[in-house]
Amino acid sequence: MMKIRVYFLRLFIVLLHVFNSYGQTSQKQIQEIDSLFTSWNVSNHPGGSVLISKDGKTIFSKSYGLANIEYEVANTNHTLFNIGSISKQFTAMGIVLLEQQNKLSVDDDIRKYMPELPDFGETITIRHLLHHTSGLRDLHGLLGLAGWRRGDLETNDDVYRIIKNQKELNFKPGEEFLYSNTGYILLAKIIENASQLEFDQWMKQNIFQPLGMKDTYVATSLNKIVPNNATSYYLREEFESAMEYWGYFGSGNIHSTTKDLNIWLQNFSTPQNNWESAFDKLLSTTPLNNGFETNYGFGIRIEAYSGNKVIQHGGSVGGFRTIARTFPEEHLNIVILSNYSRSNIGSKANKISDVFIDKRNDLPTKKVIQTPTKYIKLSSERLKELEGVYWSDSEKSGRRVYFKNDTLRYSSSEKNEWPLVPISNNSFIMIHPSVKPMVTFDNKTNQMTVRIGNTLPGVFNFLQNNLDIKTNGNDMLVGKYYSPELKVMYSISIDNKSNIYLEHARHGIIKLEQLHNDIFVGDWPVGTVEIKRSEEEKVMGLRMSNGRTRNVWFEKSI
């Protein structure tokens, strides 16, 4: 009898241990999560690694597919992935720790640590860089206009060299939130200058090692060989190896595992000794100059999911797609690291969240603008009244709105077209695969606004009804245009059919389409081209913008 009691006591202890380890996670939940990734386990298919922890205990950890297709190397829980922009929060932590050591302040002028940077006539602080509110042009757009083709190596030294020659900003510091990799690359340099250590060494000694992130490191060179690294792939008609061009760090290029990132995320709910104030500092947000509150802290996004507070960031570089998400109040962490471009990890992270997170209505957050789901029908005549060309002078981008196949449509380029479904006489929902922006037309101001959730709306001014109207007299545009900021030359030519072309030695010939009068659009890296004339209508030059890089000046030389 005594032996039976001892047996059942031992069995109870084992079951109690299992119960605590899995935090009431049922087999059904495990199977539901596992089913999200089984498609990655087919032959000759990349995949990734997934880790979920609850209350400090790992409840799911599994890997799928191949880390390397060519050599049929499987992903494992020890596989290293390039985590892309998840890296930014680690760079931000480097700044926070240096401030705690009294080696800098986040409100310092960045030129205090990088005096070689140009004086833009406005003070840019470290805080501006952390929040993406500095106004600095983004590296990819700048390097593209300077002659870098997609896939060309991009390094920190390339960025430092080009930034030193910049004369203008996208906007005054603090006026807008505009994601800028340039800012985080400069933060890496500030860390080096303030600490007198190389960035990768400082991060290892002060963050990775103290936190116990044994496998995490900063890649400062593409030539370094580190075991267990995954290769990334694009999925087009078939899988293709992603050519590695990302030689920059600070904004990205940290390699890590699901286990190490879970260690990191755990500190947002249960910080390790002496780390609480540093992780709290990452949650700092600063209103824009107009008082608008953004949700971007120091390298992280602080958002709400089903009414629950969530801290997260994603990453995307080459074929790597990554997400690190924590619900600090629920002590729930989700890490998904993938090595192929169409892994769709965002929706998978949401489905995992739905397994564990109940919808809440009591979280004190600002009112979320809900997307209406009730659509109405408008007459063809009303829809055609909204047709036209619209332009945002602040964003330097144009849109076309037109009626086709009984539906109003919104286009940002010849390759992108999205239906607009009416919810009122002036408001529409854009049917987009990833977001559902609300598009509103104001007849009084002749403006179109585009809003995604609680973000500031994009405002586009009406230019013209006729989508095909063209202006003549473009012969004056022919000539060469030089940018002193990028030290690069483009030329404009016109053929016998009045087609206008922009040419560059490395990018070749790019056809320009006239959007309105002196505004043209073209393929990457051109974006938009605005011709600038004197009062006498003489062409003085042009400005090019391509998203996060705006208003780069090219002076007409011939």
N, C-alpha and C positions, 0 to 999 in steps of 0.2 A: 504493500500500500504506500509505504514511504517512497519507494522508487517511482511509482506512478505520479505522486505529488511533485517530486523533484523534476520528473520529465515535463509535466505540464507547466511548472514554474519556469523552466528553461525555455519551453516553447513560447510562453507568454512574453518573456524578455526579448526573444528574437523577433516576435511579431511586433512588439512595442518599438523596437529599433527600426524595423521596416516602416512602420506607421510614421515615426518621426522623420525618417529619411525622405519619405516621399510626400509628406505633408498632405495626406488625404488625397493624393493624386490617384485616380482610379485607372484601371487597365484600359477602360474605354477612352479616357482622356489621352493616355499614352498612344493608343492606336490612332486616335483622331489626329494627333500631332504628327505621328510617324507617316500617316497617309499623305500629308502635305508634301512630302519630300521623296516618296518612293519613285516618282518619275525620273529622279536624278540617278537611279541605280541601274539604268539600262546600259547596254554594251556601248563602249566608246563614248561615254558621256561625262563631262565634268559635273561637279556638284558643289559640295560644301560641307560645313560643319555647323551644328546647332547645339546650343546649350541653354537650358532653362533652369533657374534656381528660385526657390521659394523659402523665405525665412532662413536664409543662410545655407540651405542644403540643395544640392543638385538633384533635380527631379527628372531631368531628361538630358542626355548627352549622347549624340550620335552623329556619325559622318556618312556621307553619301557620295557616290560617283568617283571620278578620277581627279587626282591632283595634277596628273600629267597624262594626256592621251597618248602621246607618242611612245612612252615607255610603260604605259598601263600601270602607273603608280596610283594606288587608291588614296583618297582623302582619309585621314584619321583624325582623332581628337587632338593629336599633336601637330597637325599640319599648320604651317604658318601662312597667313593671307595678308596681302597688302590691304590695310583697312581704310585707305583713302582719307576722306575728310573727317572721319572719326578722330584722326590724328590731331585735329585742331584743339580739342579739349586738353590734350596733353601739353601742347605748346602753351595754352592759356595757363595751365597749372604751373608751368615753368616760370611764367611772369608772376603769378600769385606768390610763389615761394620766394622769389627774389625780392618782392615787396615786403614780405614778412621778415626778410633778412636786412631790410633797410638799404637795399642796393638800388632800388628804383621806386617810383610811384606810378600807378596806372594813369595818373593825371599829368605826368610829365610830358613835355613836348618831345616827340620822337627824335627831333634833331639834336637833343641833348646827348643821345647815344649814337646817332648817325648824322654827324654834322655835315657830311658830304651830300645829304639829300637837298633838293632845291627848296627855296623859300617860296611857297605858293601864295604868300600874303595872308594866309590863314593858319592858325595853330592846329596841327594834328597831334592828338595825344595818343598814348598807348591804349587808352580806353576806347578811342575811336577805332583803332585797328582790331581790338578784341570783339567789338560789336558790329563790324562791317559797316561803319558809318563814316569812314575817313574821306570818302570821295576819290580815293586812289583808283586809277584804271586797273582792270584785271590783267594779269600776266598773259593769259591765252589770247585775248583780243589784241593786246599790244604786240606780242611776238608774231601773231598771224599777219598783222598789217606790216610788220617789219620784214616779212619774208619767210618766216617759219611755216613749213607745210605740216599738215597733220601727220604725226608720227615722228617729226624731227625732235631730237633731244632738247629738252628744256631744263635749265639748271638755275640755281640761285644766283650764280654769277651773271647769267644772262639778264635776270630780273634787275639786279643791282645796277648793272651797266645802263639799261634802258631807263630805269626810274630816275637816275641822275640827270637825264636830259629832258625830263618832262617839264612843261611850262604851265600846264593847266590840270585841274581836277575835274572829275565828272560832276561834282556839286560841292558846295561848301560843307565842311565837316559838321556832322550832326544833323544835316537837313534831310537825309534819306537813309534807309537801310538798303544797301546793294552789296550782295555777297562778293567778296574780293579775296581771292587767294593771295594776291600781292601783299595784303596787310599781314597775313600770317607768315609769309616768307620773311618780311621785315622783322616780325617779332622774333623769329629764330636768330636773326643777326643781333638784335637788341640783347637777347639772352647771352649770346656769345660775348658781346662787348662788355656787358655788365658783370658777367661771371668770370671772364678771362679763361673760359674753357670752350672746347669745341661743342657744338650743340648736341651731337649724339652722345658724347661722354657725359655732359652735364645731366642730360635726361636719364641716362642709365644710373648714374651715381645718386641722383637726388629724387627720382620718381620710381623707376622700374624696380631697382633693387630693394629700396626700403619698403615698397608695397608688396614685394614677393612676386612680381611679374617676371618670372625667370626667363621666359622665352621671347619677350618683347624687345624690339630694338628699332632704332632709326636707321633707315637705309640712306646714306649720303652719296652712294655711288652705285651705279648699275652693274659694275664689274665685280662687286663683292659676292662670293659664293657662300651661301648659308644653307645648311641641310634642312630638309623638310618643308621647303617653300613650294607653294602651289604655283602652277603656270596658269595664266588667265586666257580666256577664249571669248571671241565674239561669235554669236550665233546669227548667221545670215541664212543662206540656203543650206549651208553646212557649217561645222565648227572651223574657225580660223584662229590661229595664234595671234594674240594681241601684241603688236610690236611695242616694246617698252621704250617710252619717250620721257617718262616722269622722273627726271633726275633732280627734282627740287624737293625740299623738305621744309618743315615748319607748317605748311598748309596741308601736308600729306606725307606719304612714304614711311609711315610706321608699319611694321609687320608684327602681327600678334596672333594669338590663338583664342579660341572661345573661353578656355579656362582662365587665361590671364585677363581678358576683358571682363569676365564675371567678377574677378577679384576687384577690379577697378570699380565696376558699377555698384558693388556691395557697399562702397564707402559713401554713397549718397543716402543710404538708409542707416547703415551701421558702420560709421567710420572707424578706422583703426586708430590706435593711440596717437594723439597729437596731430591728427589730420582733419578733424572736424571743421575747424575754421577755414582751412584751405578749400575744402569741398563746398562749404557754404558760400565762399567768395565766388566760385564758378557760377552760382545762381544769380549773380548781380545782373540787373538790367538797368538801362538808362534811357529815359524818354528822348525822342528826337527833339530838335529845337522847337517844333510846334506843339510839343507836349504829347505826341502820339506814342503809346507804349508798344514796343516790339516785344516778341517772345524770345529774342536771342540773348543769351547770357554771355559768359566767357567761353566760347567754343562749343556751346551746347544750346539746344532748343528746349524751353520749358513750356510745355503745352498741356492740353487736356485731352484725354481719350475716354469717351463714354462717361464724362464727368469726373474722371480720376486724373490726378496730377501725374504727368509723365515727363521724364527727362530723357532726351534721346538725340541721336545724330546718325546720319547715314554717310556712306562713302561710295564713291564711284570713280574708278580710274582703270583704263584699259578694259578688261573684261571682269574685273573684280567688282562685286556689289556686296555691300556690308551694311549692317545696322546693329547698333547697341542701344537697347531701350531698357529703362528701369521705371517701375512704379514704386517710388520710395515708401509711400504710406502702406502699400500692400506687401512690401519686401519681395517684390517679384522682378527678376531680371531676365531679359531675353536677348540672346546674341545669335545672330545668323551671319555667317561668313561664306560667300560663294565665289567661285572662280569662273563664272560665265555670265554674259551680259543680259540674258533674258531670264534670269533666275526668279524674277518677280518676288523679291524677298519682302517688299513693303506690305503686300497683301497677305503674305504668309505670316509676317509678324503680327498683323492685325487679327488674323484668324486664331493665332496662338493666344493673343491677349484676350480675345472673346471667350476662350475656354476657361480662363481664370478670373476675369474681371467682370464684376457686376456693374451695371449702369447706375450712376449716382446723379442726384440732382441737388445735393447739399454743398458741393464744393464751391467756395467763394471765388468765382472767377468773373471776369467781365462778360457781359452778355454776348453770346455767340450768335452770329448772324446765320440763321438756318436757311438752307436751300429749299425753296418751295417745291412741292412735287405735283401740284395741281396745274395742269396746262390748259390753255384756252386756244381757240381758233380765231385767227385774224384774217381779214380779207386780203386777197392778193394786192389790191390797190394800196392798202395800208402798209403792207410789207415793202412794196416797191418805193414808197415814200422815204424809207430809211436807207435806201441804197446810196452808196457814195464812197469817197475816199476820205479817211480820217487820219489825223496826224497828231502825235504826241511830241511836242517840242522838248519836253524835259527828258523823255526816254529816248528820243531820236529814233522813233519807229513809226511806221505807217500800217494801216489796216484797210482792207477793202471789205465792204459789206454789199452783198448782191443777192438777188432773187433767182433761184434756180430749182427746177423740179418741184415747184410748189412750196419751197422752203427758203427762208432767209438764211444766208450763209455768211460766215465770218472767216476771213483769210489773212494770215500774217505773211504768207509767201505763196508762190505758185505750187509748192509741195504740201502746204498745210491748209485745210479747209474744214470748218466745223459747223454743223447745223445750229441755228438759234431757234429755240422753241419758246413761244410766247407764254408768259404768265400774267401779263397785263397788256394794256395798249402800248406801253413804252418799255417794258422790262421783259428780258428773255433769259433763259438758261442755256449756256453753251454746252452742247453734248460732246464732252471731251473724255478720252479714255481714262485719265488719271484724276482730273479735277472737274468741278462743275461751276465755272465762274458765272456770276450774274452780270449781264450786259444791259445797260439802261441808256436810253436815248432821251435827251432833253431838247425839246423843240425851241425853248426860249433862248438857251445859251448856244444852241447848235453844237452840242457836245455829246460824245459817247463815253460812258464810264464802264470800266471792267473791274469787278471786285471778286477776289477769292477769299471767302471766309471773312476774318476780322482784319485783313491786311488793308493798307491804304489803297484806294482804288487808282487804277491808271486812267488818266483823262486824255481823251483824243478829240481834237477839234475837227469839225467838218470842213473839208476843203472844196469838194466839188461833187455834183451828182453823176456826171458822165464818167464812167469808169475808163473809157477808152480815149478821152480827149488828150491830144498831144499838142505841145507848143512847137513852133518852128524856130528857126534861127539858132540852132545848136552848133553851127559851124564855129562859133566863137569859143567853144569848149575845147577844141582840138589843141593839143600841146602837152607839155611835160609838167608834172607837179612834184614838188620836193618837200619832204617833211624834215625840218631840222631836229624835231624831237626823236624821230626814228632813224634818221639818216638814210632815207630810202626814197626812190623815185618811182612814180607811176606815170603812164601816158594815156591820153584819151584820143581815140580815133573814131571816124564815122565812115561807114561804107556807102556804096552807091544807092542803097535802099534806106538810107538815113538811120540805120542801126548804129547805136553808140556802144563803144567798147572801151574797157579799162584794161591796161596791160601792165604786167610786172614780170621781171626776169624769171622768178621762180614760180609764180602762180599762173603764168600764162595769160591768155586772153579771157576776160570775163565780160559777158554781155550785160549792159545796164538797161533796166526797164524804167521808163519815166513814170513816177508815181504822181507828180504834180509839179508843173512848171520847172523849177530848178532843183527838185528833189528826185533822186533816182535810187533804185535798189539793185543789188547784185548778190551773187553767191559768195559764200565765205572765201576770204575773210572780209569782204567789202561791207556787207550789210547795207547801210544807207550812205548816200553821197549827197551832200548839199552844196550846190554851187554858190559862191559868194561873189557879188559884183559891186563895183563902185557906183556912185550916184550917176555916173555917165554910162552905166551898163557894161563897163569893161570888166571882164572876168579876172578877178584878183587871185582866186584860189578855190579850194574846196575843203570841206570837213567830212571825215569818214567816221562812222560809228557802227559798232557791231555787237550790241548788247551791253556787256559790262564795261566796255571801252567806248567812250563818247567823245565826239568833237575833236578828233586829231586833225590838226591843221596841215594842209599841203599847199604851198605857195606855187602859183603858176610861174614857171621860169621861162617858158618859150611859148 
